[in-house]
Amino acid sequence: MTSVFDPVTFMHGPAMPNRFMLAPLTNQQSHDDGTLSDAERNWLTLRSHGGFGQTMTAAAHVQEIGRAFPGQLGICRDDQIPALAAMADEIRSTGSLAIVQLHHGGNRVPAELNGMTPVCPSDDHETGARALSSAEVEQLRDDFIAAAVRADRAGYDGVELHGAHGYIICQFLSSEINHRTDQYGGSLENRARLLFEIIDGVRRECRPDFHLSVRLSPERFGMVLDEIIEVYGRLVDTGAVDFIDMSLWDVFKQPNEEAHQGRTLAEIFAEIPRGDVRLGVAGKIHDPSDAQAMLDLGIDIIILGRVAILHHDYPNLLRSDAGFVPRRVPVSADTLRAEGLSEAFVNYMRNWKGFVADD
């Protein structure tokens, strides 16, 4: 039986020392110019010291116009590299893989945040976003690739492309949002073209042992399960991707689509042949028994989000005590501060219903 403390190897780059990965969690702790703050560095490095086998940053925007949150980390300029490099050194010194998640908010960027009209594959009257020109799509592709090169230069083990949760790569994948008539719209092959061109560019421009993963979500934001299964299969077939990160919202739920009910989303993706590509899942994994249940399905990597906020050292606590029982929410603000959350992050967590106890 696979253990949560067994290592995970990849086609490119070093192995994870265990099966636990820190989810890329929005935390709004960095500076508004995108440079890494001491608060965000502390939050992340505490998790690597706490035993996570892979420590992934929150979504880092690859274009100024793609910044979707106050205090969002950026990787769109060279002056952001030094602080990122120092953090990579510390994360890697703990034995954890250091990964940057690359992101662009697209039509989910509030216009007032950046003082610019947000962009989208097509004009979106609901959000006020405008369609990207063909040249701008190519620039977007190149800026994702350039951000990966910055991560490489900063000493990270790799990057993840955020293709989930209705952000810009997901918007291109969505037939509900993407109404383009050029080579980036229409058929699924065309709607997925941006993603695969970014992948090709990262493999071309970064070092051979650079780790590359993709985050997908199979539901919401116009995602069609059969289409995401097809994209998943194409990612496997490229041989360019080390790891597919499926954000399922709830690993134990069945699909919304009636045609696919009868199995959980986790079971569906675990059963798809993937060769040497690794699969991770996220969504309401809380107790050690939840993690083991995912490994028993054949899933490779356990991605912890909310419970990793509650315990910066979840893996180490479990390693030292097989009977470890994680906290339940709500928890006090002081508990969160003790787990490395700054005041900005604590206040952000107050927006999550039932997470922070009333003072």
WOPEZI-V605922 format. One record per residue. PHI is phi in whole degrees, 0 to 359 (none if undefined). PSI is psi in degrees with one decimal (999 if undefined). D_FIRST is the distance of its C-alpha to the first C-alpha in Angstrom with 1 decimal. Layout:
phi = (PHI	PHI)
psi = (PSI	PSI)
d_first = (D_FIRST	D_FIRST)
//
This chain:
phi = (none	294	257	297	257	284	288	235	263	226	292	230	84	288	278	280	286	208	267	266	238	283	296	284	258	302	221	57	256	272	279	289	271	89	284	294	266	298	295	289	300	298	303	285	291	301	290	292	294	279	106	292	287	221	246	253	293	296	307	249	283	260	220	303	288	268	293	252	222	299	67	278	298	235	216	254	221	292	290	275	292	304	293	296	296	297	291	302	300	290	301	292	295	273	95	278	288	253	230	256	270	264	213	213	285	58	285	269	275	294	303	287	293	249	68	226	292	296	240	202	304	224	305	232	293	296	258	81	286	257	288	286	288	300	295	290	297	296	293	301	305	294	285	298	296	298	295	297	297	299	298	299	296	281	92	285	287	176	223	241	270	276	251	240	58	77	275	294	295	298	297	294	291	277	289	286	257	269	243	294	244	266	288	253	216	100	293	300	303	290	293	270	300	303	303	286	291	297	302	301	292	297	294	286	263	258	296	299	263	280	280	225	229	227	262	233	231	268	221	69	54	80	285	248	302	299	291	292	299	293	298	305	297	293	300	299	294	294	69	261	254	274	204	248	257	266	269	255	68	206	294	262	274	273	298	291	283	302	298	251	287	116	223	284	301	299	296	301	284	295	274	283	303	222	55	266	280	268	240	240	228	227	140	63	277	234	275	306	293	296	299	295	299	291	298	293	282	102	285	268	229	258	257	254	246	303	289	285	289	285	220	293	241	312	299	293	296	290	298	273	211	297	264	307	242	292	299	246	276	280	235	285	299	295	299	293	299	292	267	94	272	285	299	297	289	301	295	298	292	295	283	271	307	78	271	256	292	298	292)
psi = (132.1	137.0	150.6	-15.2	10.0	144.7	163.0	122.4	159.2	164.0	-30.1	135.6	178.0	165.4	155.2	137.3	-16.9	-175.2	1.5	128.6	137.0	124.3	149.1	95.3	123.9	131.4	-12.4	36.6	-11.8	-176.6	153.8	-10.3	6.8	-6.0	145.7	133.1	162.6	-34.0	-44.1	-38.0	-44.0	-44.9	-45.3	-45.7	-28.6	-38.4	-36.7	-41.1	-25.7	1.9	4.5	132.5	-23.6	127.9	111.0	135.8	164.4	168.0	124.9	122.1	142.3	-8.8	148.0	-39.9	-11.4	-1.7	121.7	-13.1	149.4	144.4	22.9	135.9	143.0	156.6	41.0	-2.2	152.4	-27.1	-9.7	-10.1	-45.2	-45.7	-37.7	-39.7	-41.5	-38.1	-40.0	-42.0	-43.6	-44.1	-47.1	-27.5	-20.5	-7.7	-5.7	147.4	139.7	117.0	138.3	131.1	126.4	134.7	151.2	128.0	-22.2	-130.8	-2.8	5.4	123.8	130.5	-36.9	-17.1	-45.0	-4.0	24.9	149.6	124.8	160.3	161.1	162.3	-36.3	160.5	134.3	100.5	-27.8	-40.8	-12.1	8.0	147.4	157.4	140.5	139.4	166.6	-40.4	-36.7	-33.9	-42.8	-37.2	-39.4	-47.2	-49.0	-31.8	-32.6	-44.6	-43.6	-36.8	-38.9	-39.7	-40.1	-42.8	-39.3	-48.3	-31.3	-3.4	14.5	153.4	-23.0	-170.8	158.4	135.7	122.2	99.1	23.4	179.6	25.5	15.4	-173.9	-38.9	-40.8	-37.4	-38.8	-37.3	-24.2	121.5	-18.8	-30.7	-37.8	108.2	25.9	154.8	6.2	-160.4	-4.5	14.0	167.4	-107.0	160.5	-38.4	-43.7	-40.8	-27.2	-2.0	-43.4	-47.8	-47.8	-28.2	-37.2	-46.2	-46.8	-41.6	-39.8	-43.2	-33.8	-38.7	-19.5	167.4	155.7	-29.1	22.5	129.2	136.4	126.8	165.2	132.5	128.9	154.1	138.2	-4.0	167.0	165.5	32.5	8.9	135.9	127.5	-45.0	-36.3	-40.3	-35.5	-39.7	-43.0	-42.7	-47.8	-38.6	-38.2	-43.0	-44.0	-25.9	-28.4	7.6	-16.6	132.2	-28.7	134.3	124.4	104.7	112.8	106.1	-0.7	-43.8	110.1	-16.2	-2.3	155.0	159.9	153.2	-31.4	124.7	-35.9	-21.1	4.5	157.1	-18.2	154.9	161.7	-40.0	-42.3	-41.1	-48.7	-30.3	-29.1	-9.3	127.5	135.0	8.3	-125.5	6.1	135.2	151.5	130.2	152.1	147.9	146.4	93.4	29.5	118.1	-58.5	155.6	-33.2	-31.0	-45.1	-44.6	-35.8	-37.6	-42.0	-36.5	-22.7	-12.3	6.7	145.0	-35.9	134.0	117.2	116.8	129.4	-86.0	-43.2	-21.9	-20.7	-38.7	-26.5	104.9	-20.9	35.0	-51.0	-42.3	-36.8	-40.8	-38.1	-37.1	-14.7	103.6	-17.6	13.3	130.0	113.9	157.1	157.7	151.5	155.3	153.8	162.0	157.8	-35.1	-35.9	-43.0	-39.3	-39.1	-21.0	12.6	12.3	131.9	172.7	-36.3	-41.2	-40.4	-44.0	-36.7	-40.4	-19.4	-19.1	-13.2	109.7	126.1	9.4	-46.5	127.2	148.4	136.4	999)
d_first = (0.0	3.8	6.4	9.8	11.3	10.1	13.3	14.3	17.0	19.8	22.7	25.2	25.2	23.0	19.3	18.0	16.9	14.3	13.3	16.3	19.5	22.8	24.3	27.8	29.8	33.5	35.2	38.8	39.2	40.6	44.3	45.9	46.7	43.0	42.8	39.9	40.9	40.1	38.6	36.1	35.3	34.7	32.4	30.2	30.2	29.4	26.1	25.4	26.5	24.2	21.1	20.4	19.0	21.4	24.7	26.6	30.2	31.7	33.4	36.1	39.1	40.3	43.8	46.1	46.7	42.9	42.6	41.5	41.4	43.5	42.0	39.7	38.5	40.1	39.6	42.7	45.1	45.1	46.3	43.0	41.2	42.2	40.5	37.4	37.3	37.6	34.6	32.5	33.4	32.3	28.9	28.1	29.4	26.5	23.8	23.1	23.9	27.3	27.7	30.8	30.7	33.9	35.7	38.9	39.9	42.3	44.0	42.0	44.1	46.8	50.2	51.5	48.7	49.7	53.2	52.3	51.9	48.2	47.2	45.2	44.9	47.8	50.4	48.9	51.6	49.3	48.3	51.3	49.2	51.0	49.8	48.9	51.2	49.8	50.6	48.8	45.6	45.8	46.4	43.4	41.3	42.8	42.4	38.6	38.6	40.9	38.6	35.7	38.1	39.0	35.3	35.1	38.3	37.1	34.2	31.3	28.2	28.7	29.6	28.4	30.8	31.2	31.6	30.8	32.5	35.9	36.8	38.7	36.2	35.1	38.8	39.4	36.5	38.1	40.8	42.0	42.8	43.4	46.7	47.6	49.5	48.9	46.0	43.7	44.2	44.3	41.6	37.9	38.2	41.0	39.4	36.3	38.6	38.8	35.0	34.8	38.0	36.5	33.4	35.7	37.8	35.1	33.9	37.5	38.6	35.7	34.4	32.2	29.1	29.5	26.4	27.2	25.5	26.9	26.5	27.3	27.8	28.1	30.6	33.9	36.5	37.2	33.7	33.2	29.7	30.5	32.1	29.2	26.9	29.6	29.7	25.9	26.2	29.2	27.4	24.7	27.6	29.5	27.0	28.5	25.9	22.7	21.2	22.0	22.1	22.4	24.3	23.9	25.8	23.4	19.9	20.3	23.7	24.9	27.3	30.9	32.0	32.5	31.8	28.1	27.5	25.1	21.9	21.0	21.8	18.2	17.3	20.4	19.6	15.9	17.3	20.0	19.7	19.6	19.4	18.9	19.7	17.1	17.0	17.3	18.4	20.7	22.4	22.3	18.9	20.0	17.8	14.5	13.3	14.7	12.7	9.3	10.8	11.7	8.4	7.3	10.6	9.9	12.1	12.2	14.4	15.2	19.0	20.7	24.4	26.2	23.9	24.2	28.0	27.6	25.6	26.2	23.7	20.9	18.2	20.2	20.8	17.2	16.5	19.5	18.9	15.7	18.2	19.7	21.4	22.8	26.4	27.8	30.8	33.7	33.9	37.0	38.3	38.4	34.6	34.1	36.6	34.8	31.6	33.7	35.2	38.8	41.5	41.3	37.6	38.1	40.9	38.8	36.2	39.0	39.1	35.6	36.7	35.6	33.8	36.6	38.4	42.2	43.9)
//
